[in-house]
Amino acid sequence: MRLHTLTLQAFGPFAGTEEVDFDRLGAGGLFLVHGPTGAGKTSVLDAVCFALYGSVPGARGRDRSPRSDHAPPDRRPLVTLEFTVGGRRVRIERSPRWERPKKRGTGTRVENAKVVVLEHSGGRWTDVTTRPDEAGQFVGDLVGLTLDQFCPVAMLPQGDFARFLRAKSDERRDSLERIFNTRVFRDVEEWFKGHANKLRHEVESAGDEVRSVAGRIAEVGRSTAPELPEELTAWAAELAAVTGATALDAVPVAAEFTAARDAALRALADGRELRARQERLAAARDRAARLAGHADRRAGLDVRLDAAERAESVLPFLRARDSRRTDLDKAELAVADHLSLVAGLPGIGPAVSSPPSGPGAAGTDAPGPEPLRPQEALRAAEQERRAELARLEHLRGDAGRRRALGRSVDELTARLVRTREESARLRERALSLPPRVESLTGELRRVRDLAGQVESAGTALAAAERRREAAAAYERLGRELEEAEARCRRAVDAAQAARERALALRERRITHMAAELASGLAEGAPCPVCGSAEHPRPALPSDGDLVSAEEERAAQAAADDAASRRTAAESDVVALGERRAAALERAEGLTPESARDEVGERARALADARAAAGEVRRVEESLEQLEAEVERIRTREGELTRLEAEAGTELESAVREHGRLTALLDAARGDDPGLEERITRLSGEADLLRAASEAANTRDGAAEEYRSAVAEAERYRAEARFADEAGVWEAAVDEPQRRALRERARVFDDELAAARAALADPELLAADGPAPDIAALAAGAERASASADRAVAWRSMLEERARRLSALRRELRSRMEGSEPVLRRYAVAEGLRGLAAGTSGDNTDNVRLSAYVLAARLEQVVAAANGRLLTMSDGRYELRYTVDKAAGDGRARSAGGLGMRVVDAWTGVERDPATLSGGETFFSSLALALGLGDVAAAEAGGADIDTLFVDEGFGTLDEDTLEEVLDVLDRLRDGGRAVGVVSHVADLKHRVTTRLKVVKGPSGSRVEHTG
């Protein structure tokens, strides 16, 4: 992989936009990156890592955002890297997560991390992805290295490799695992350990399960389990056989009692059935007699239903007649209302405006002569007004122009007033702006000075917060320590009491041991002490009950638990005391109150500085706005002078035309206030005249429909056989009432049919006789049921006990057989765990599995490093891998496996790397770094790294050694590789002509190319 260009904006110490041209720097193969301490040399390398992987290596990537504190708040942090790998030219543009000021209002808004990946193909750049996760996958597949692998391979940080050279085996293993990705072998060790622990728990669990099953057998069989495991199987078999035989004997006895119960229950059921049939027969006779007495009421229902059906055929016509009568009355009222509205209008005589009167005019039942028809006069008056409206419509345009000219006169007058007022305001505003410009200039100088204190105020606040947290922890740990001491005292008292009780019970048991043995003697059985079958005077306890072995063991277990709790409580007291002392040291003697005051003071200082930083841009914008406003006022004053002259000319012309149109329209409006008012009045009168004419036509049609409805209603009443209309309304019944009458008739018929069917049922007729004694039958069935329930419960209890004992016997055998494979698996797993962990006797070198795998990689690294180390040390030093433990590896058997020694060819003595001098350590670690980079790149299978960086450490070398180291680095250029040396050593500037200088300043750093 070869780097071409790197562009940084608002990144790290670089506030502006800086570009690094790696093609120019790497043209000679070797280039120098130099500058004063803190200028940002390492930040250039961090930018390369950030562009590729979205993060920077080491603790710098976890501390804070890489955005520059020197940059303006609204400047976007951006890193752009262009490189070629495997013949593919790629450009990555990446921005971290940052906060920018809101475009409207105050406060900030968070901008999420963004990335754009482009590839140059076919003579143009094409998009690859804009998603961070896809970009990371693309870079990983293209380069073939992770961030942890890329940094040791391409960056060669000398401080890390110097520590690697002197590290203990465990620390060296952690570093190699990150580079070579062999964590899986350590996971295998952990898996073996966890698997062995799991099987150990299974072995313990299997024993607990066997004891649990034996305890359940003893509980079910009401017997005591033997102590020896080998006796459990025979004891369980015997107990199950005896219980099963007893259960079989109980079966016929329970069967006799259940047969007697069933016979008594059948007799009770037969008696209750006979009593029910007798009651149903009596109820049917009563119901038949009651319904026979209501026959007349049933006939009346049929008569009412017939009259209601006939009336229902006439009612629609009567209702239609009444509806027509109502419509006619409404039409007469409408005619009267409309004629009253047109009365008094010009051209409307009294005969037209008076409503009709006489027979039939108001809708009486007997129609009279035809009413007057005023429709012709109304239509003639309407047409006269419509004709005048047509003439007035031609003058609407002139009226509109007159109104528009009136508005124009008002607007032009108002515009002249506004123009003159605005001119006065602008002159007043122009006089007030110069003092404000001077004030804002001074404010800008003040906030810029205060904004430069953000970084120092943030550092002071972070230190104050750490002291505050430590002071609060000191106070909190003090309270926890008091509580822990109180718990410790209680645990000591409880442990002492439990121990005394266990000793007392043990002493009592020893004292009563003879009585305990005597309690187990049986008549005719030999004594376990003397062997005699006679026991004339067995020993008795002197005072109190006997103490059993279980009670003694329980008391001892309680004492052991109490002692463990006491030890744990004492450990808690010691640990809290140590933590409290450490917190006091971190707090630097401050109390929580004084620490909080200090944090508040530092926070206010930081807030003031940040507020000032945000105010800089606002004040700059305000100053720019004031200067722009002065220019706008000058321009606007000229425009207002021109607008005032134009408005005066337009106003004079509009006044003349408005007067001419006013005279023309006054002649056309007549006595009305205006032309629109006259048009509105005439249009309204024409509409009223048309409505009155249409109402008269509607009234005539309604009268004709009413006469037809009266004749049709009379014809249908006669056909339905009703003497008059009152008879129809008297017989009328609505549909819900008719349904109710039909339902009452149906219910009566159904009840009568049911009663007759019941009286004809032969089963009910056969039950006519004396009633059975239900109480006596129920008492006999209850006694038989109680006896049967007791017998069945006794049999079921024995059967259930036999079944459970048989199942528990099988479970016991299964548990005992199942524990054997677990024991064998545990033995195998424990052996493999010890072998992988390096603690087994079969592991002769006592090397862990992960260390064994990494040892092969370390041998390759040492071989690759020795070729360069021999050159740098003038043939004196050579590295050698060893499985022996180093001085700092600890006393554990498996602590070694990744050791390194330095062979001194001048003395022939092997030395610990810690004994090398500073310069010797530098070129040894450099050779180790170069070798590790070669092996790691080959191991990862990624692309070749054509741009390398060597970071610091050259200041420890003398002139000859520096020349040899540079000669080795110069050889790395073979094959077109570019090597960048990062250092602030002054002598290198004379030896390396192509340089990238990083210059720092109060407003941020910048880069300069040389050569």
Disulfide bonds with the S-S distance in Angstrom:
none
